Amino acid sequence: MTTALVRRLGLRHPIVQAPMAGGGDTAALVAAVSEAGGLGSIGAAYLAPTEIVARGRAIRALTTRPFAINLFAPSPAPAQPDPSAALAAVAPFYRDLGLPLPEAPGSGGLDFDAQLDAALESGASLFSFTFGLLPDTAMQRIRAKGLLIAGTATTPGEARRLAAAGADIVVTQGGEAGGHRGSFEADQRSHEIGSLALVPQAVDASGLPVIASGGIMDGRGIAAALALGAAAAQLGTAFLVTEEAGIPEAYKAAILAARAEDTRITRAFSGRPARGIANRFMDSVERQPGATLPFPLQNVLTRPLRSAGAKAGRAEVLSLWAGQGLELARRLSAGALVAALAEETRSALERLQALAREA
Ligand SMILES: Cc1cc2nc3c(=O)[nH]c(=O)nc-3n(C[C@H](O)[C@H](O)[C@H](O)COP(=O)(O)O)c2cc1C
């Protein structure tokens, strides 16, 4: 069960652990997935350059197998809107957790160039990105360092643009996906395109190897992605509940208890559309018009609340990013999950082969 991309990446299975900025993808998780023959990924977007280098070293201490690193494509700083409605909307939650009320966030700007410098020293063999296209200079630097380049597409048009910009691989993000939407053309409507429709259209539009993501939780989903023309599958939510994932226990418990229909797309936590399990914070902020600052300011505004909520085990203030496949989540070690996924994929493909023979 291999594809040209799997061989090129030096993997044993067509399985990628999604980069998950914000703490899910610990060095232990990334290394366990890579050791098991999949591709572990560091979601480095919220890490400082020194943390990126340290994470790479920590992974290298655990495995010599390939891994990926991921950043957010740089975007212009947003205009500073009047923050009063956003401050008022979060205030009751801050009070409830005994936190001092926040001030208007000045900037949430990430220093992309410094992060890229560090990412190129991390030891990763694949560089992936989301939220747009990279500047040409960045593409050239990544290529010069010998890393493969993968960009995220939520529409066939975005896949086409990534191919034109020189990406080696397209990661499709179907509307089922947990976490932030990677959209850069169809911000509002991209989540309406599910993986079943997106993958084959992106394969045809880009002409590149596609890694499918969004709603894939087991070997049936991976086999389906391969049948649609993908070269591998990328799973986020499935890895979030593994033992090695670094999210709070209350978050793991929320995923394991939720129903498929409990997630929705919200801007309430970060200012950018993202899919997560609905909770009290989401409901409350969404009810108040104009109470959400643009990304990344809203992300900065809610960060102390989310950190305190994580320590206190209060899931009602956490951004519970998760995809629509969550009822299939399994609490396993990451290595056991990769082994189960590989075995299930093999048996799903064998079942299809048997059907083909009978036909
Ligand atoms: C908690 C979480 C954090 C994520 N962070 C990132 C990220 O930093 N970069 C990125 O390209 N994708 C990120 N994603 C999206 C994943 O790459 C992927 O598209 C998604 O997890 C696939 O859907 P699934 O969760 O249904 O498997 C994140 C997803 C989750 C659930």
The ligand as an SDF file (V2000), in Angstrom:
LIG
                    3D

 31 33  0  0  0  0  0  0  0  0999 V2000
   -6.4630   21.5440   16.7060 C   0  0  0  0  0  0  0  0  0  0  0  0
   -6.1530   21.7470   15.2450 C   0  0  0  0  0  0  0  0  0  0  0  0
   -5.1410   22.6280   14.8980 C   0  0  0  0  0  0  0  0  0  0  0  0
   -4.8050   22.7940   13.5410 C   0  0  0  0  0  0  0  0  0  0  0  0
   -3.7540   23.6090   13.2140 N   0  0  0  0  0  0  0  0  0  0  0  0
   -3.3190   23.6520   11.9160 C   0  0  0  0  0  0  0  0  0  0  0  0
   -2.1170   24.3230   11.5770 C   0  0  0  0  0  0  0  0  0  0  0  0
   -1.4200   24.8910   12.4270 O   0  0  0  0  0  0  0  0  0  0  0  0
   -1.7370   24.3310   10.2740 N   0  0  0  0  0  0  0  0  0  0  0  0
   -2.4670   23.6870    9.2970 C   0  0  0  0  0  0  0  0  0  0  0  0
   -2.0630   23.7170    8.1300 O   0  0  0  0  0  0  0  0  0  0  0  0
   -3.6080   23.0360    9.6090 N   0  0  0  0  0  0  0  0  0  0  0  0
   -4.0470   22.9930   10.8830 C   0  0  0  0  0  0  0  0  0  0  0  0
   -5.1810   22.2950   11.1940 N   0  0  0  0  0  0  0  0  0  0  0  0
   -5.9740   21.6710   10.1100 C   0  0  0  0  0  0  0  0  0  0  0  0
   -5.4320   20.3220    9.7320 C   0  0  0  0  0  0  0  0  0  0  0  0
   -4.2670   20.4680    8.9550 O   0  0  0  0  0  0  0  0  0  0  0  0
   -6.4190   19.4730    8.9090 C   0  0  0  0  0  0  0  0  0  0  0  0
   -6.8750   20.2040    7.7910 O   0  0  0  0  0  0  0  0  0  0  0  0
   -7.6120   19.0140    9.6970 C   0  0  0  0  0  0  0  0  0  0  0  0
   -7.2770   18.6090   10.9850 O   0  0  0  0  0  0  0  0  0  0  0  0
   -8.2580   17.8580    8.9730 C   0  0  0  0  0  0  0  0  0  0  0  0
   -9.5180   17.5840    9.4630 O   0  0  0  0  0  0  0  0  0  0  0  0
   -9.8160   16.5230   10.6400 P   0  0  0  0  0  0  0  0  0  0  0  0
   -9.5590   17.2670   11.8910 O   0  0  0  0  0  0  0  0  0  0  0  0
  -11.2530   16.2060   10.4070 O   0  0  0  0  0  0  0  0  0  0  0  0
   -8.8810   15.3640   10.4560 O   0  0  0  0  0  0  0  0  0  0  0  0
   -5.5410   22.1100   12.5320 C   0  0  0  0  0  0  0  0  0  0  0  0
   -6.5690   21.2320   12.9090 C   0  0  0  0  0  0  0  0  0  0  0  0
   -6.8830   21.0420   14.2510 C   0  0  0  0  0  0  0  0  0  0  0  0
   -7.9740   20.0690   14.5980 C   0  0  0  0  0  0  0  0  0  0  0  0
  1  2  1  0
  2  3  1  0
  2 30  2  0
  3  4  2  0
  4  5  1  0
  4 28  1  0
  5  6  2  0
  6  7  1  0
  6 13  1  0
  7  8  2  0
  7  9  1  0
  9 10  1  0
 10 11  2  0
 10 12  1  0
 12 13  2  0
 13 14  1  0
 14 15  1  0
 14 28  1  0
 15 16  1  0
 16 17  1  0
 16 18  1  0
 18 19  1  0
 18 20  1  0
 20 21  1  0
 20 22  1  0
 22 23  1  0
 23 24  1  0
 24 25  2  0
 24 26  1  0
 24 27  1  0
 28 29  2  0
 29 30  1  0
 30 31  1  0
M  END
$$$$
